[in-house]
Amino acid sequence: MNYHNPVLLDECLEALEIKPIGIYVDVTFGGGGHSNAIANKLSSGKLVAFDQDDDSIAQNDNENILLINQNFKYLKKYLRYFEMMPIDGLLADLGVSSYQIDTPERGFSTRYEGVLDMRMNRNNPLTAREIVNTYSEKDLQMIFSEYGELINSKKLALTIVEARKEREIVTINDLKDAIKSCVNKVNDNQYFAQVFQALRMEVNDELGALKDMLMQCSEVMKIGGRLVVISYHSLEDRLVKNFIAKGKFTGEVEKDFYGNKMEVPFKAVNKKPILAGHDERKRNPRSRSAKLRIAEKI
């Protein structure tokens, strides 16, 4: 099985400026495409990889990779435990792996029938099924508005609440049938994708984990180390862009007592995100929405 086709692989390897004796981190191991490519460039160096999905963990057979079965929000804790600080570079390929999308029982894709799950960590008690059947109308509206960026989030939330009064919404098709009156008929696939994105992000606390990880990067990385992040939608990309520019996620750069701008931990290497080329977009549809940002620890 082609577990995962690594996006922007050559660009990521170049961005990391890999030293054979360095310590690197891939916080999203997935199918190991990026991780193995990094590890193969190391001699006495080490790659530490994180993944909370047991299925991903089973893919590792590279002795140069220390694979940690945890969410990347615990980055600093485990790097300290394994005495792997400071690091020379970190890669984050955000989003869902091809394997997760293409496994119907995981419930990530609108293309297949299956139970509404969407957990990246199957030990997580919260599933998409629980969200659509138990969250209040107000909370559902917030999720679909903020995470799915859906303009009719209020109608969508009310429609779900009314539908679940009749019977529990259990499967992907149950949900699609329940909300068909809300769907933009011109672009129904896009609408369902935004609904699923919102639920997946809530199930896995994706933005919260991303913020936690980014804030720890400056504490675990050497001066001159590289932060390399691939995002797939505007919410993630905005967080990454703001963090690199301001050292935080909202507002302006902090100022000291005298009104001087405080120093931020990273500087952008590329002002605009790097996008996949025509050949890669044709070969790997997942790369079409990918944006790569690179920063250096200062």
URNORRA-V703196 format. One record per residue. RES is the residue in three letters. PHI is phi in whole degrees, -180 to 180 (999 if undefined). NEAR is the number of other C-alpha atoms within 12 Angstrom. Layout:
RES,PHI,NEAR  RES,PHI,NEAR
This chain:
MET,999,10  ASN,-81,16  TYR,-67,24  HIS,-163,30  ASN,-98,28  PRO,-64,40  VAL,-85,44  LEU,50,39  LEU,-60,34  ASP,-61,21  GLU,-65,30  CYS,-68,36  LEU,-63,34  GLU,-65,23  ALA,-64,32  LEU,-73,39  GLU,49,29  ILE,-67,34  LYS,-100,26  PRO,-58,20  ILE,-102,20  GLY,-80,31  ILE,-113,40  TYR,-126,50  VAL,-129,50  ASP,-114,47  VAL,-81,45  THR,-135,43  PHE,-59,48  GLY,57,43  GLY,-90,36  GLY,86,41  GLY,-60,33  HIS,-66,40  SER,-60,45  ASN,-65,33  ALA,-65,30  ILE,-68,42  ALA,-60,36  ASN,-71,25  LYS,-95,26  LEU,-98,26  SER,-106,18  SER,-91,17  GLY,-75,26  LYS,-142,37  LEU,-112,44  VAL,-104,47  ALA,-122,46  PHE,-118,39  ASP,-162,39  GLN,-92,30  ASP,-95,32  ASP,-58,24  ASP,-64,23  SER,-69,33  ILE,-57,26  ALA,-67,19  GLN,-83,24  ASN,-84,29  ASP,-137,16  ASN,-103,23  GLU,-70,19  ASN,-83,28  ILE,-111,34  LEU,-94,32  LEU,-101,40  ILE,-109,33  ASN,-85,30  GLN,-149,30  ASN,-65,36  PHE,-70,44  LYS,-69,31  TYR,-98,29  LEU,-48,41  LYS,-63,31  LYS,-57,22  TYR,-81,26  LEU,-65,35  ARG,-68,18  TYR,-60,12  PHE,-91,19  GLU,54,16  MET,-114,27  MET,-113,30  PRO,-84,30  ILE,-100,39  ASP,-96,37  GLY,-177,44  LEU,-140,52  LEU,-116,51  ALA,-131,48  ASP,-105,44  LEU,-77,40  GLY,106,40  VAL,-103,43  SER,-73,34  SER,-58,29  TYR,-63,29  GLN,-62,31  ILE,-63,31  ASP,-91,22  THR,-106,24  PRO,-53,23  GLU,-69,23  ARG,-79,33  GLY,74,36  PHE,-87,42  SER,-110,36  THR,-77,35  ARG,-80,21  TYR,-120,21  GLU,-93,23  GLY,177,27  VAL,-68,27  LEU,-72,35  ASP,-114,40  MET,73,44  ARG,-82,35  MET,-76,39  ASN,-111,29  ARG,-73,25  ASN,-86,18  ASN,-67,20  PRO,-72,16  LEU,-88,26  THR,-121,32  ALA,-64,39  ARG,-58,34  GLU,-65,27  ILE,-60,37  VAL,-70,47  ASN,-99,33  THR,-126,22  TYR,-67,26  SER,-68,21  GLU,-58,25  LYS,-63,20  ASP,-68,26  LEU,-63,34  GLN,-60,31  MET,-61,27  ILE,-61,35  PHE,-71,37  SER,-76,26  GLU,-80,26  TYR,-91,33  GLY,-100,30  GLU,53,27  LEU,-94,29  ILE,-75,22  ASN,-107,26  SER,-61,30  LYS,-66,24  LYS,-64,24  LEU,-62,38  ALA,-62,36  LEU,-63,28  THR,-62,30  ILE,-66,39  VAL,-62,29  GLU,-68,20  ALA,-66,25  ARG,-73,27  LYS,-68,15  GLU,-78,13  ARG,-163,16  GLU,-63,23  ILE,-91,31  VAL,-107,27  THR,-112,31  ILE,-60,34  ASN,-68,23  ASP,-57,26  LEU,-67,38  LYS,-62,33  ASP,-67,20  ALA,-65,30  ILE,-108,31  LYS,-61,22  SER,-72,20  CYS,-94,27  VAL,-77,27  ASN,-72,19  LYS,-63,13  VAL,-69,9  ASN,-138,12  ASP,-67,19  ASN,-63,18  GLN,-64,20  TYR,-63,29  PHE,-61,33  ALA,-62,28  GLN,-70,33  VAL,-62,43  PHE,-67,37  GLN,-59,39  ALA,-62,36  LEU,-65,44  ARG,-61,40  MET,-67,36  GLU,-72,36  VAL,-57,35  ASN,-102,35  ASP,46,29  GLU,-65,31  LEU,-72,32  GLY,-63,23  ALA,-66,27  LEU,-63,36  LYS,-61,30  ASP,-59,26  MET,-65,35  LEU,-62,40  MET,-65,31  GLN,-83,30  CYS,-58,46  SER,-68,35  GLU,-82,25  VAL,-106,33  MET,-108,35  LYS,-70,25  ILE,-59,21  GLY,89,26  GLY,-68,36  ARG,-109,44  LEU,-107,51  VAL,-127,49  VAL,-131,49  ILE,-107,46  SER,-116,37  TYR,-125,31  HIS,-151,29  SER,-64,24  LEU,-64,28  GLU,-65,35  ASP,-61,33  ARG,-64,27  LEU,-62,33  VAL,-64,42  LYS,-60,36  ASN,-65,29  PHE,-63,36  ILE,-64,38  ALA,-77,32  LYS,-123,26  GLY,75,33  LYS,-155,27  PHE,-106,26  THR,-140,17  GLY,75,13  GLU,-98,15  VAL,-61,21  GLU,-62,19  LYS,-120,15  ASP,-83,10  PHE,-58,8  TYR,-94,8  GLY,89,9  ASN,-83,10  LYS,-65,15  MET,-71,17  GLU,-71,18  VAL,-98,24  PRO,-74,31  PHE,-128,35  LYS,-124,29  ALA,-70,30  VAL,-88,27  ASN,-116,24  LYS,-68,16  LYS,-110,14  PRO,-66,27  ILE,-85,28  LEU,-112,26  ALA,-68,28  GLY,-76,21  HIS,-58,13  ASP,-64,14  GLU,-68,22  ARG,-61,18  LYS,-71,12  ARG,-76,16  ASN,-134,22  PRO,-55,19  ARG,-62,30  SER,-76,33  ARG,-61,24  SER,-100,26  ALA,-75,33  LYS,-129,37  LEU,-105,43  ARG,-118,43  ILE,-125,40  ALA,-139,42  GLU,-121,31  LYS,-71,33  ILE,-120,22
